[in-house]
Amino acid sequence: MAGNIETVVSVVPGDEGEQKFKKSEHVAFYRRQIQGPNLQHRALLDTMVLTEKGACFELLDPDTQNKLLLSLSPCNRGTVRILIDDLQPVKARYRVPDVITGDPQCEQLRVDRQTEDSVTLSWSSGRHRVRVWHFPFRLEVLCEQEVMLTFNSEGKLWFEKQQEPPR
């Protein structure tokens, strides 16, 4: 009894050797996202506005001249909230309610370092930083001097501009 080991094969009726799951290249939505336009947004560093709840920048798509609004809000425990929206929206976008109850405790940002290519902002004790790169737009979140997260590292930010429906 112990010497006989049987292999159990699970068969899906009607499968006939076809793959059961689709890969991302077989789904049109993912294919559009992967092969989508190569938009190289620019962060307009001279439009930076510091507020008591964070910082705002304008992003520009050089091809279409569409402008977006990037909002950064540093919260407690080294987290950063990133919001991107139309600079002049046609109407308010639907926003999924956050799982965080109440408003998060935001901290004030200060300019740590600024060059023509990037601006580095810090908050709290200066341990955490966020660096916004001009072109191509990307955002890095740093702890001490180590990059913890890079947003838009491959320059594939694709933001669908809101527009009036065709009549």
Phi, psi and omega in degrees: 000316182289336182280338180269115176243121180260141177268128180260126179248127179268129182242131176264119181300136178082004182283320179044047174079358178284154177288137184281329185246143177276151174264165185299329180287350178264355180254124187302318181301311181292323179299318178296321181292318182288317184265007185303177183297150179269080182276130179248084179295151175245135172273121179275092187295334180285352177265006182300132175233121176269132176236177179288345179252009178144216182216154178232143176225155170263140174248140182236131171268110187297331182289313185259350184064018175287139178247140178240163178245120177259124178243131178243129178230110177283130180249176180294162181063029173074019179263155180230131176263126181247123176235134175235132181214169175297144178293317176234085185292147176292318175207165181293134177284152173289132177241129176291131179300138179293156175278349177278127178273134181080173179280135177290152178286109180267149178247159182276137178270153173223151181285122180267317183202141179221130174234182178285343181264335185203165172226135179248125180246144177229166178211169179059233183277001182089002180290323181256141180220159172227131182244126179252122180265141183292299185214131346292149183302128169206162185226132179241137174253125184242147171237124193059241177246009183265131178286120181265329184207139174238122179263129181065044183294331181260005177067036182249025178298120182234103184249117182280115182291137177289141178212160178292141178294147179294146181259000000 
